[in-house]
Amino acid sequence: MINLDKQFSIILEKFKLIENSLNNMNDIDSNELIKLNRDYSELRPIVEKIQEYNNLQKDILNLDELVKDNDLEISKIAETELIEKKNQIKDLEQELLKLLIPKDENDSKNSILEIRAGTGGDEASLFASDLLNMYQRYADLNSWKFDILSISETGLKGVKEAICNISGLNVFSKLKFESGVHRVQRVPRRVHTSAATVAVLPEAEEVDIEVLDKDLRIDVFRSSGPGGQSVNTTDSAVRITHLPTGIVVSQQDEKSQHKNKAKALKILRSRLLDNQIQEKNKERSEQRKNQVGSGDRSERIRTYNFPQGRVSDHRINLTLYNLSEILEGKIDELINPLIAEEESTKLANIVKFKSYLQKRINREPIAKIIKNKPFWKNDFYVNNFVLDPRPETELIIEEALNIYRNKNLKLKILDIGTGSGCIAISLAKEFAIDISKEALEVAEKNLKIHNCYNQIQLKMIDYKNINSKFDLIVSNPPYLSNEQFNNADPEVRNFEPKLALVGGDDGLKFYRI
């Protein structure tokens, strides 16, 4: 079982502090109260599971004692119960690990939903209308409030653009995977498809995003669209431009200029918050490659095939044959697997991180842990069979390149004790040897990575048995004595190959030719 006692103690202590604060609310302002209630709601289910876990542990300790009882009947019953309790605690441990996965700080927020018809003309606008209805019905099924902030419709009951505000419990946590390009195929055997883009933004509160008046340009103009009272007669429409980012939001659905301004500011804050999130995502781009989707608005995420009644989510290779139910808003069958996939990935990353941390505590070098070492502007695969490329070894590359430039001709170079192949590959020349089969396997892998197969030959041979002639010989030979190696740091002694470092009792064996 994984030892989670320390994390549990921290969570229980934090929960107790929150409870005490909520019981003494005299000096708490409204924003702090909102945060405390939110933290309390998030921690409560975890605390309940921890308490259940602790009770199971006590039961197991008691049953361990009863198994030793002299009364065979009691001992047998206790043994049966003990097996059952241990299975329960394993399942509970997995539940707790999922609950302890770091949550997206925006999961509990309301959302701004933006739907825009893409390629495909009228067909795309009809599909955008289908998506709008689908999300509206999904909101109804979850008892969420669904407000259309602005909508631009076509004459064929299609939608060019719709911006909606969805509020309720954990809206963003459910809808955040919907961002991207949704494709539709309505006509059988027709290659052409239409598309609509969906963007789901966490609704930003004033405490999340500070919008300064000096950063805004606010223009008012007369509403356009179908006739009606106040339309085209008063300057009720509002256009807000955020000068630092260039984001523009227009709002004209309300008759009141103040209401339009309030709606526009709500959308602007959410877009600014989304900008911040996208910037963070770019910084974590490598990590996000392993997560569900990239979050890129241009990513094709789903296809709706009407002739086959099929919906396919391309991020997790999920295909369902209940399109009519999906369009009725029953999209949990699409959303829940995406949530599960993200949780599984995060959980795997936590386990991987803990494994890496333990290895580092055991003094294993980072390069050996991640199987990668940068050298001469390239990344090289390494393991315990090869010496990590050292920065000082780059001096060999510099000197060899100086000779090459001065000669201005193609040299035949021998790399003795190639190890990872870093010297030979960096020079991209002709010949590399090693006496270690395992080291040559690493070098061969690096040849594939750097596409150097046609320039470098690998051979397992002692340098004394080489009969060919070379213009230049390069090597970083063994140089430590046995005693020096035995007294070296654990990072060297336990994780670097002795064959690549030790040159006999005095370290000079290789130099005696």
MINUVEX-216729 format. One record per residue (C-alpha): residue number from 1; residue in three letters; y, z, x. Coordinates in nm, 4 decimals. Example, Ala and Ser with C-alpha at 12.3 -4.5 7.8 and 13.67 -1.06 7.14 Angstrom:
# residues 2
    nr   rest          Y          Z          X
     1    ALA    -0.4500     0.7800     1.2300
     2    SER    -0.1060     0.7140     1.3670
***
This chain:
# residues 513
    nr   rest          Y          Z          X
     1    MET     0.0000     0.0000     0.0000
     2    ILE     0.3575    -0.0705     0.1127
     3    ASN     0.5595     0.2415     0.1961
     4    LEU     0.8572     0.2362    -0.0397
     5    ASP     0.9290     0.6105    -0.0483
     6    LYS     1.2571     0.5838     0.1439
     7    GLN     1.3948     0.3103    -0.0841
     8    PHE     1.2847     0.5084    -0.3902
     9    SER     1.4652     0.8218    -0.2704
    10    ILE     1.7891     0.6270    -0.2162
    11    ILE     1.7679     0.4684    -0.5640
    12    LEU     1.6931     0.8002    -0.7385
    13    GLU     1.9830     0.9679    -0.5594
    14    LYS     2.2219     0.6856    -0.6519
    15    PHE     2.1076     0.6971    -1.0156
    16    LYS     2.1669     1.0716    -1.0281
    17    LEU     2.5210     1.0294    -0.8928
    18    ILE     2.5954     0.7619    -1.1571
    19    GLU     2.4614     0.9887    -1.4323
    20    ASN     2.6818     1.2750    -1.3118
    21    SER     2.9871     1.0484    -1.3022
    22    LEU     2.9226     0.9230    -1.6565
    23    ASN     2.8863     1.2826    -1.7767
    24    ASN     3.2277     1.3659    -1.6270
    25    MET     3.4450     1.0716    -1.7325
    26    ASN     3.7828     1.2467    -1.7330
    27    ASP     3.9109     1.0852    -1.4137
    28    ILE     3.7432     0.7418    -1.4488
    29    ASP     3.9521     0.4336    -1.5292
    30    SER     3.8211     0.1602    -1.7585
    31    ASN     3.7203    -0.0809    -1.4783
    32    GLU     3.5257     0.1918    -1.2971
    33    LEU     3.3582     0.2912    -1.6253
    34    ILE     3.2462    -0.0689    -1.6854
    35    LYS     3.0993    -0.0835    -1.3323
    36    LEU     2.9208     0.2516    -1.3708
    37    ASN     2.7666     0.1487    -1.7039
    38    ARG     2.6539    -0.1813    -1.5538
    39    ASP     2.4959    -0.0070    -1.2512
    40    TYR     2.3305     0.2482    -1.4807
    41    SER     2.1790    -0.0278    -1.6965
    42    GLU     2.0484    -0.2132    -1.3895
    43    LEU     1.8985     0.0960    -1.2249
    44    ARG     1.7440     0.2614    -1.5301
    45    PRO     1.4347     0.0339    -1.5615
    46    ILE     1.3759     0.0683    -1.1842
    47    VAL     1.4060     0.4480    -1.2010
    48    GLU     1.1597     0.4628    -1.4913
    49    LYS     0.9065     0.2610    -1.2879
    50    ILE     0.9630     0.4812    -0.9816
    51    GLN     0.8955     0.7914    -1.1902
    52    GLU     0.5790     0.6283    -1.3236
    53    TYR     0.4800     0.5408    -0.9648
    54    ASN     0.5386     0.8982    -0.8423
    55    ASN     0.3318     1.0399    -1.1303
    56    LEU     0.0467     0.8036    -1.0422
    57    GLN     0.0607     0.9172    -0.6800
    58    LYS     0.0298     1.2813    -0.7923
    59    ASP    -0.2664     1.1875    -1.0142
    60    ILE    -0.4354     1.0160    -0.7202
    61    LEU    -0.3918     1.3244    -0.4986
    62    ASN    -0.5402     1.5473    -0.7697
    63    LEU    -0.8309     1.3083    -0.8265
    64    ASP    -0.8971     1.2965    -0.4505
    65    GLU    -0.9594     1.6717    -0.4674
    66    LEU    -1.1765     1.6465    -0.7792
    67    VAL    -1.3976     1.3823    -0.6167
    68    LYS    -1.4971     1.6511    -0.3640
    69    ASP    -1.5966     1.8933    -0.6439
    70    ASN    -1.9446     2.0415    -0.6251
    71    ASP    -2.0050     1.9551    -0.9893
    72    LEU    -2.1509     1.6025    -0.9642
    73    GLU    -2.0491     1.5082    -1.3203
    74    ILE    -1.6846     1.6042    -1.2594
    75    SER    -1.6945     1.4251    -0.9219
    76    LYS    -1.8283     1.1049    -1.0789
    77    ILE    -1.5695     1.1044    -1.3596
    78    ALA    -1.2924     1.1681    -1.1043
    79    GLU    -1.4171     0.8812    -0.8842
    80    THR    -1.4068     0.6378    -1.1790
    81    GLU    -1.0546     0.7492    -1.2730
    82    LEU    -0.9453     0.7316    -0.9094
    83    ILE    -1.0447     0.3631    -0.8837
    84    GLU    -0.8543     0.2911    -1.2067
    85    LYS    -0.5403     0.4774    -1.0875
    86    LYS    -0.5439     0.2981    -0.7520
    87    ASN    -0.5592    -0.0394    -0.9300
    88    GLN    -0.2717     0.0693    -1.1555
    89    ILE    -0.0570     0.1741    -0.8607
    90    LYS    -0.1171    -0.1632    -0.6880
    91    ASP     0.0026    -0.3494    -0.9990
    92    LEU     0.2982    -0.1132    -1.0338
    93    GLU     0.3876    -0.1670    -0.6696
    94    GLN     0.4175    -0.5424    -0.7305
    95    GLU     0.6352    -0.4792    -1.0381
    96    LEU     0.8604    -0.2519    -0.8332
    97    LEU     0.8876    -0.5068    -0.5536
    98    LYS     1.0098    -0.7629    -0.8070
    99    LEU     1.2575    -0.5122    -0.9513
   100    LEU     1.3838    -0.4363    -0.6005
   101    ILE     1.4541    -0.8022    -0.5236
   102    PRO     1.8322    -0.8276    -0.4633
   103    LYS     1.9934    -0.9510    -0.7820
   104    ASP     2.2541    -1.2232    -0.7983
   105    GLU     2.5765    -1.0281    -0.8500
   106    ASN     2.6741    -1.2745    -1.1215
   107    ASP     2.3498    -1.2542    -1.3238
   108    SER     2.4945    -1.0122    -1.5789
   109    LYS     2.8070    -1.2198    -1.6382
   110    ASN     2.8898    -1.4424    -1.9328
   111    SER     2.9030    -1.8157    -1.8605
   112    ILE     3.1236    -2.1194    -1.8880
   113    LEU     2.9086    -2.4218    -1.9780
   114    GLU     3.0436    -2.7685    -1.9013
   115    ILE     2.8634    -3.0811    -2.0221
   116    ARG     2.9821    -3.4314    -1.9333
   117    ALA     2.8353    -3.7678    -2.0273
   118    GLY     2.7446    -3.9643    -1.7160
   119    THR     2.6146    -4.3167    -1.6646
   120    GLY     2.4899    -4.4967    -1.9730
   121    GLY     2.7878    -4.5404    -2.2070
   122    ASP     2.7255    -4.4460    -2.5726
   123    GLU     2.3663    -4.3477    -2.4925
   124    ALA     2.4919    -4.0935    -2.2361
   125    SER     2.7417    -3.9438    -2.4808
   126    LEU     2.4687    -3.9093    -2.7478
   127    PHE     2.2481    -3.7362    -2.4931
   128    ALA     2.5356    -3.5035    -2.3973
   129    SER     2.5600    -3.4155    -2.7671
   130    ASP     2.1838    -3.3394    -2.7712
   131    LEU     2.2265    -3.1060    -2.4749
   132    LEU     2.5233    -2.9307    -2.6355
   133    ASN     2.3181    -2.8676    -2.9523
   134    MET     2.0207    -2.7522    -2.7428
   135    TYR     2.2228    -2.4887    -2.5588
   136    GLN     2.3974    -2.3789    -2.8795
   137    ARG     2.0583    -2.3209    -3.0465
   138    TYR     1.9305    -2.1402    -2.7370
   139    ALA     2.2325    -1.9105    -2.7562
   140    ASP     2.1543    -1.8402    -3.1231
   141    LEU     1.7916    -1.7545    -3.0364
   142    ASN     1.9182    -1.5020    -2.7777
   143    SER     2.1882    -1.3594    -3.0104
   144    TRP     2.4608    -1.4791    -2.7727
   145    LYS     2.8090    -1.5766    -2.8857
   146    PHE     2.8768    -1.9487    -2.8372
   147    ASP     3.2399    -2.0672    -2.8427
   148    ILE     3.3419    -2.4279    -2.7844
   149    LEU     3.6630    -2.4093    -2.5794
   150    SER     3.7258    -2.7821    -2.5747
   151    ILE     3.5382    -3.0949    -2.6766
   152    SER     3.5978    -3.4688    -2.6519
   153    GLU     3.3836    -3.6647    -2.8996
   154    THR     3.3085    -4.0334    -2.9543
   155    GLY     3.2978    -4.2189    -3.2826
   156    LEU     2.9150    -4.2248    -3.2790
   157    LYS     2.8718    -3.8463    -3.2898
   158    GLY     2.8487    -3.8454    -2.9126
   159    VAL     3.0209    -3.6119    -2.6683
   160    LYS     3.2170    -3.7257    -2.3639
   161    GLU     3.2876    -3.3710    -2.2477
   162    ALA     3.2398    -3.0202    -2.3816
   163    ILE     3.3421    -2.6873    -2.2308
   164    CYS     3.1936    -2.3748    -2.3881
   165    ASN     3.2057    -1.9995    -2.3386
   166    ILE     2.8711    -1.8209    -2.3844
   167    SER     2.8778    -1.4407    -2.3938
   168    GLY     2.5964    -1.1895    -2.4285
   169    LEU     2.3356    -1.0025    -2.2274
   170    ASN     2.2554    -1.1574    -1.8847
   171    VAL     2.3678    -1.5065    -1.9876
   172    PHE     2.4225    -1.6413    -1.6361
   173    SER     2.0837    -1.5147    -1.5124
   174    LYS     1.9167    -1.7394    -1.7710
   175    LEU     2.1390    -2.0472    -1.7564
   176    LYS     2.2270    -2.0723    -1.3851
   177    PHE     1.9370    -2.3112    -1.3164
   178    GLU     2.0665    -2.5623    -1.5711
   179    SER     2.3374    -2.6993    -1.3388
   180    GLY     2.2695    -3.0538    -1.2257
   181    VAL     2.2009    -3.4034    -1.3551
   182    HIS     1.9880    -3.4331    -1.6714
   183    ARG     1.8375    -3.7795    -1.7318
   184    VAL     1.7176    -3.9268    -2.0599
   185    GLN     1.4739    -4.2121    -2.1349
   186    ARG     1.4703    -4.3205    -2.4992
   187    VAL     1.3363    -4.6776    -2.4920
   188    PRO     0.9699    -4.7370    -2.3863
   189    ARG     0.9122    -4.9462    -2.0709
   190    ARG     1.2831    -4.9569    -2.0021
   191    VAL     1.3808    -4.8853    -1.6414
   192    HIS     1.7446    -4.8039    -1.7218
   193    THR     1.8164    -4.4395    -1.7915
   194    SER     2.1248    -4.2517    -1.9031
   195    ALA     2.2418    -3.9174    -1.7746
   196    ALA     2.4661    -3.6207    -1.8373
   197    THR     2.5812    -3.3555    -1.5942
   198    VAL     2.5674    -2.9852    -1.6715
   199    ALA     2.7610    -2.7163    -1.4848
   200    VAL     2.7047    -2.3478    -1.5576
   201    LEU     2.9687    -2.1200    -1.4077
   202    PRO     2.9752    -1.7404    -1.4168
   203    GLU     3.2705    -1.6324    -1.6280
   204    ALA     3.5188    -1.4684    -1.3955
   205    GLU     3.6934    -1.1516    -1.4998
   206    GLU     4.0404    -1.0650    -1.3748
   207    VAL     3.8878    -0.8137    -1.1323
   208    ASP     3.6710    -1.0931    -0.9833
   209    ILE     3.9422    -1.3486    -0.9177
   210    GLU     4.3103    -1.2770    -0.8676
   211    VAL     4.5255    -1.5680    -0.9832
   212    LEU     4.8850    -1.5394    -0.8649
   213    ASP     5.1655    -1.6885    -1.0729
   214    LYS     5.3166    -1.8469    -0.7612
   215    ASP     4.9923    -2.0462    -0.7148
   216    LEU     5.0130    -2.2047    -1.0606
   217    ARG     5.2006    -2.4993    -1.2038
   218    ILE     5.1935    -2.4862    -1.5825
   219    ASP     5.2861    -2.7950    -1.7831
   220    VAL     5.3084    -2.8094    -2.1619
   221    PHE     5.2755    -3.1255    -2.3675
   222    ARG     5.1988    -3.2417    -2.7179
   223    SER     4.8380    -3.2418    -2.8289
   224    SER     4.6622    -3.5732    -2.8784
   225    GLY     4.3688    -3.6574    -3.1009
   226    PRO     4.2975    -3.6800    -3.4734
   227    GLY     4.5907    -3.6022    -3.7009
   228    GLY     4.6546    -3.2660    -3.8584
   229    GLN     4.9065    -2.9876    -3.8818
   230    SER     5.0932    -2.9218    -3.5542
   231    VAL     4.9182    -3.2118    -3.3741
   232    ASN     5.1694    -3.4392    -3.1974
   233    THR     5.4572    -3.2272    -3.3319
   234    THR     5.4766    -2.9262    -3.0976
   235    ASP     5.4227    -2.8729    -2.7257
   236    SER     5.1123    -2.6577    -2.7758
   237    ALA     4.8823    -2.8226    -2.5182
   238    VAL     4.8705    -2.6650    -2.1723
   239    ARG     4.7821    -2.8051    -1.8307
   240    ILE     4.7392    -2.5559    -1.5443
   241    THR     4.7208    -2.6731    -1.1830
   242    HIS     4.6016    -2.4288    -0.9179
   243    LEU     4.8115    -2.5415    -0.6216
   244    PRO     4.5981    -2.4041    -0.3316
   245    THR     4.2787    -2.5778    -0.4523
   246    GLY     4.4128    -2.8635    -0.6664
   247    ILE     4.1921    -2.7586    -0.9614
   248    VAL     4.3400    -2.8788    -1.2918
   249    VAL     4.2493    -2.7389    -1.6346
   250    SER     4.3853    -2.8762    -1.9622
   251    GLN     4.3506    -2.7115    -2.3025
   252    GLN     4.4771    -2.8383    -2.6376
   253    ASP     4.2260    -2.7327    -2.9045
   254    GLU     4.4332    -2.4409    -3.0370
   255    LYS     4.7566    -2.4747    -3.2328
   256    SER     4.9076    -2.1919    -3.0309
   257    GLN     5.0359    -2.2581    -2.6798
   258    HIS     4.9530    -1.8972    -2.5817
   259    LYS     4.5904    -1.9331    -2.6958
   260    ASN     4.5527    -2.2610    -2.5084
   261    LYS     4.6977    -2.0978    -2.1950
   262    ALA     4.4558    -1.8022    -2.2229
   263    LYS     4.1570    -2.0376    -2.2606
   264    ALA     4.2727    -2.2538    -1.9697
   265    LEU     4.3113    -1.9472    -1.7451
   266    LYS     3.9595    -1.8321    -1.8371
   267    ILE     3.8158    -2.1702    -1.7348
   268    LEU     4.0303    -2.1776    -1.4178
   269    ARG     3.9112    -1.8334    -1.3045
   270    SER     3.5492    -1.9361    -1.3575
   271    ARG     3.5954    -2.2571    -1.1584
   272    LEU     3.7618    -2.0644    -0.8757
   273    LEU     3.4734    -1.8146    -0.8733
   274    ASP     3.2273    -2.1054    -0.8741
   275    ASN     3.4142    -2.2545    -0.5760
   276    GLN     3.3632    -1.9282    -0.3883
   277    ILE     2.9917    -1.9300    -0.4769
   278    GLN     2.9498    -2.2924    -0.3651
   279    GLU     3.1181    -2.2121    -0.0312
   280    LYS     2.8775    -1.9219     0.0215
   281    ASN     2.5891    -2.1512    -0.0706
   282    LYS     2.6957    -2.4010     0.1961
   283    GLU     2.6888    -2.1206     0.4534
   284    ARG     2.3351    -2.0362     0.3393
   285    SER     2.2253    -2.4004     0.3074
   286    GLU     1.9101    -2.3587     0.5185
   287    GLN     1.8033    -2.0624     0.3089
   288    ARG     1.8743    -2.2458    -0.0156
   289    LYS     1.6458    -2.5335     0.0859
   290    ASN     1.3601    -2.2941     0.0234
   291    GLN     1.4930    -2.1770    -0.3118
   292    VAL     1.4779    -2.3328    -0.6585
   293    GLY     1.7096    -2.6316    -0.6361
   294    SER     2.0141    -2.6633    -0.4141
   295    GLY     2.2680    -2.5768    -0.6818
   296    ASP     2.4327    -2.9131    -0.6097
   297    ARG     2.5980    -3.0584    -0.9185
   298    SER     2.4665    -3.4033    -0.8195
   299    GLU     2.1038    -3.2912    -0.7946
   300    ARG     1.8732    -3.4619    -1.0472
   301    ILE     1.6929    -3.1672    -1.2002
   302    ARG     1.5307    -3.2799    -1.5239
   303    THR     1.4175    -3.5857    -1.7222
   304    TYR     1.3806    -3.5995    -2.1021
   305    ASN     1.1428    -3.8802    -2.2058
   306    PHE     1.1633    -3.9413    -2.5822
   307    PRO     0.8821    -4.2012    -2.6235
   308    GLN     0.6321    -3.9619    -2.4605
   309    GLY     0.7851    -3.6418    -2.5980
   310    ARG     0.7952    -3.5204    -2.2374
   311    VAL     1.0305    -3.3022    -2.0350
   312    SER     0.9918    -3.2861    -1.6556
   313    ASP     1.1670    -3.0412    -1.4259
   314    HIS     1.1681    -3.2018    -1.0818
   315    ARG     1.2448    -2.8839    -0.8844
   316    ILE     0.9131    -2.7138    -0.9569
   317    ASN     0.7088    -3.0174    -1.0726
   318    LEU     0.6806    -2.8794    -1.4250
   319    THR     0.6024    -3.1164    -1.7147
   320    LEU     0.5914    -3.0150    -2.0827
   321    TYR     0.5036    -3.2287    -2.3841
   322    ASN     0.7132    -3.0509    -2.6485
   323    LEU     1.0459    -3.2328    -2.6301
   324    SER     1.1331    -3.1738    -2.9965
   325    GLU     1.0953    -2.7963    -2.9539
   326    ILE     1.2984    -2.8039    -2.6318
   327    LEU     1.5861    -2.9821    -2.8078
   328    GLU     1.5684    -2.7147    -3.0790
   329    GLY     1.6724    -2.4651    -2.8128
   330    LYS     1.3305    -2.3291    -2.7180
   331    ILE     1.3870    -2.3738    -2.3457
   332    ASP     1.2421    -2.0459    -2.2174
   333    GLU     0.9317    -2.2461    -2.1192
   334    LEU     1.1563    -2.4305    -1.8729
   335    ILE     1.3764    -2.1403    -1.7661
   336    ASN     1.1174    -1.8642    -1.7130
   337    PRO     0.9102    -2.0589    -1.4536
   338    LEU     1.2331    -2.1282    -1.2609
   339    ILE     1.3205    -1.7580    -1.2607
   340    ALA     0.9644    -1.6718    -1.1541
   341    GLU     0.9809    -1.9291    -0.8722
   342    GLU     1.3070    -1.7826    -0.7417
   343    GLU     1.1674    -1.4277    -0.7587
   344    SER     0.8531    -1.5376    -0.5753
   345    THR     1.0599    -1.7032    -0.3005
   346    LYS     1.2858    -1.3998    -0.2605
   347    LEU     0.9859    -1.1667    -0.2529
   348    ALA     0.8185    -1.3814     0.0141
   349    ASN     1.1409    -1.3743     0.2173
   350    ILE     1.1549    -0.9930     0.1938
   351    VAL     0.7944    -0.9621     0.3112
   352    LYS     0.8643    -1.2141     0.5891
   353    PHE     1.1775    -1.0262     0.6983
   354    LYS     0.9893    -0.6935     0.7084
   355    SER     0.7183    -0.8594     0.9163
   356    TYR     0.9797    -0.9983     1.1588
   357    LEU     1.1489    -0.6585     1.1783
   358    GLN     0.8208    -0.4843     1.2649
   359    LYS     0.7489    -0.7431     1.5350
   360    ARG     1.0927    -0.6870     1.6852
   361    ILE     1.0364    -0.3093     1.6780
   362    ASN     0.7212    -0.3827     1.8806
   363    ARG     0.9503    -0.5593     2.1323
   364    GLU     0.8350    -0.9120     2.0555
   365    PRO     1.1128    -1.1574     2.1592
   366    ILE     1.2983    -1.3307     1.8772
   367    ALA     1.2019    -1.6751     2.0116
   368    LYS     0.8332    -1.5833     1.9861
   369    ILE     0.8788    -1.4453     1.6346
   370    ILE     1.0533    -1.7531     1.4959
   371    LYS     0.8613    -1.9954     1.7228
   372    ASN     1.1822    -2.1619     1.8384
   373    LYS     1.4003    -2.1556     2.1495
   374    PRO     1.7211    -2.3592     2.2025
   375    PHE     1.7404    -2.5335     2.5413
   376    TRP     1.9699    -2.8101     2.6711
   377    LYS     2.1130    -2.8889     2.3243
   378    ASN     1.7639    -2.9140     2.1720
   379    ASP     1.5304    -2.6784     1.9874
   380    PHE     1.1802    -2.6291     2.1287
   381    TYR     0.8680    -2.4894     1.9650
   382    VAL     0.7321    -2.1942     2.1643
   383    ASN     0.4493    -1.9421     2.1342
   384    ASN     0.2774    -1.6814     2.3527
   385    PHE     0.1041    -1.9490     2.5641
   386    VAL     0.4289    -2.0812     2.7140
   387    LEU     0.7245    -1.9274     2.8906
   388    ASP     1.0451    -1.9218     2.6864
   389    PRO     1.2877    -2.1763     2.8358
   390    ARG     1.5480    -1.9781     3.0344
   391    PRO     1.9206    -2.0602     3.0552
   392    GLU     1.8943    -2.0724     3.4374
   393    THR     1.6286    -2.3450     3.4065
   394    GLU     1.9051    -2.5721     3.2761
   395    LEU     2.0321    -2.5812     3.6369
   396    ILE     1.7207    -2.7871     3.7191
   397    ILE     1.8188    -3.0381     3.4491
   398    GLU     2.1762    -3.0582     3.5789
   399    GLU     2.0618    -3.1176     3.9379
   400    ALA     1.8042    -3.3797     3.8345
   401    LEU     2.0611    -3.5657     3.6229
   402    ASN     2.3076    -3.5656     3.9133
   403    ILE     2.0445    -3.7307     4.1336
   404    TYR     1.9657    -3.9809     3.8575
   405    ARG     2.3336    -4.0731     3.8115
   406    ASN     2.3913    -4.1120     4.1854
   407    LYS     2.0844    -4.3323     4.2330
   408    ASN     2.1714    -4.5333     3.9200
   409    LEU     1.8088    -4.6341     3.8728
   410    LYS     1.5027    -4.5312     3.6756
   411    LEU     1.3238    -4.2484     3.8524
   412    LYS     0.9597    -4.1518     3.8260
   413    ILE     0.9649    -3.7751     3.7800
   414    LEU     0.6854    -3.5169     3.7917
   415    ASP     0.7329    -3.1914     3.5968
   416    ILE     0.4849    -2.9361     3.7386
   417    GLY     0.3875    -2.6504     3.5059
   418    THR     0.5604    -2.8144     3.2119
   419    GLY     0.4844    -2.5314     2.9667
   420    SER     0.6754    -2.6107     2.6486
   421    GLY     0.7771    -2.9463     2.7979
   422    CYS     1.1448    -2.8511     2.7850
   423    ILE     1.2311    -2.9895     3.1316
   424    ALA     1.0399    -3.3173     3.0929
   425    ILE     1.1661    -3.3774     2.7385
   426    SER     1.5251    -3.2930     2.8331
   427    LEU     1.5021    -3.5487     3.1136
   428    ALA     1.2914    -3.7810     2.8928
   429    LYS     1.1118    -3.9307     3.1937
   430    GLU     0.7582    -4.0118     3.2840
   431    PHE     0.5082    -3.7478     3.3833
   432    ALA     0.4368    -3.3775     3.3137
   433    ILE     0.1364    -3.1646     3.4104
   434    ASP     0.0096    -2.8123     3.3512
   435    ILE    -0.3105    -2.6212     3.4253
   436    SER    -0.3028    -2.4492     3.0854
   437    LYS    -0.4627    -2.6359     2.7940
   438    GLU    -0.2771    -2.4161     2.5431
   439    ALA     0.0575    -2.4876     2.7118
   440    LEU    -0.0066    -2.8630     2.6990
   441    GLU    -0.0779    -2.8342     2.3252
   442    VAL     0.2672    -2.6771     2.2822
   443    ALA     0.4245    -2.9495     2.4957
   444    GLU     0.2488    -3.2173     2.2884
   445    LYS     0.3889    -3.0640     1.9707
   446    ASN     0.7385    -3.0787     2.1211
   447    LEU     0.6829    -3.4438     2.2198
   448    LYS     0.6202    -3.5186     1.8511
   449    ILE     0.9284    -3.3220     1.7451
   450    HIS     1.1525    -3.5059     1.9947
   451    ASN     0.9803    -3.8461     1.9699
   452    CYS     0.9142    -3.8772     2.3443
   453    TYR     0.5552    -4.0048     2.3382
   454    ASN     0.6392    -4.3362     2.5080
   455    GLN     0.8340    -4.1749     2.7929
   456    ILE     0.6178    -3.8781     2.8943
   457    GLN     0.2501    -3.8469     2.9901
   458    LEU     0.0858    -3.5051     2.9669
   459    LYS    -0.2082    -3.4121     3.1905
   460    MET    -0.4023    -3.0906     3.2503
   461    ILE    -0.4417    -3.0913     3.6281
   462    ASP    -0.3644    -2.8825     3.9372
   463    TYR    -0.0611    -3.0261     4.1205
   464    LYS    -0.2664    -3.0297     4.4460
   465    ASN    -0.4902    -3.2981     4.2966
   466    ILE    -0.2072    -3.5401     4.2135
   467    ASN    -0.2335    -3.8665     4.4137
   468    SER     0.0541    -4.0632     4.2599
   469    LYS     0.3970    -4.1056     4.4175
   470    PHE     0.7118    -3.9723     4.2489
   471    ASP     1.0831    -4.0106     4.3118
   472    LEU     1.1540    -3.6535     4.2020
   473    ILE     0.9508    -3.3387     4.1412
   474    VAL     1.0895    -3.0657     3.9145
   475    SER     0.9376    -2.7269     3.8440
   476    ASN     1.0127    -2.3683     3.7527
   477    PRO     0.7103    -2.2151     3.9277
   478    PRO     0.5675    -1.8609     3.9012
   479    TYR     0.7691    -1.6147     4.1103
   480    LEU     0.6669    -1.2572     4.0179
   481    SER     0.4186    -1.0400     4.2022
   482    ASN     0.1421    -0.8675     4.0079
   483    GLU     0.3217    -0.5367     4.0455
   484    GLN     0.6527    -0.6782     3.9187
   485    PHE     0.4801    -0.8259     3.6153
   486    ASN     0.3004    -0.5011     3.5340
   487    ASN     0.6316    -0.3125     3.5519
   488    ALA     0.8278    -0.5702     3.3518
   489    ASP     0.9785    -0.5014     3.0083
   490    PRO     0.7339    -0.5211     2.7113
   491    GLU     0.9081    -0.8409     2.5948
   492    VAL     0.7847    -1.0081     2.9161
   493    ARG     0.4634    -0.8175     2.9891
   494    ASN     0.3145    -0.8409     2.6385
   495    PHE     0.4447    -1.1748     2.5118
   496    GLU     0.4962    -1.4142     2.8059
   497    PRO     0.1963    -1.5923     2.9710
   498    LYS     0.1013    -1.4229     3.2981
   499    LEU    -0.0144    -1.7585     3.4366
   500    ALA     0.3433    -1.8944     3.4157
   501    LEU     0.5050    -1.5931     3.5831
   502    VAL     0.2748    -1.4397     3.8454
   503    GLY     0.2364    -1.6011     4.1858
   504    GLY    -0.0191    -1.3673     4.3416
   505    ASP     0.0311    -1.0284     4.5035
   506    ASP     0.3682    -1.1187     4.6541
   507    GLY     0.4782    -1.3858     4.4031
   508    LEU     0.4814    -1.6633     4.6655
   509    LYS     0.1362    -1.8165     4.6120
   510    PHE     0.2737    -2.1338     4.4515
   511    TYR     0.5172    -2.1913     4.7395
   512    ARG     0.2462    -2.1969     5.0048
   513    ILE     0.1481    -2.5649     4.9995
***
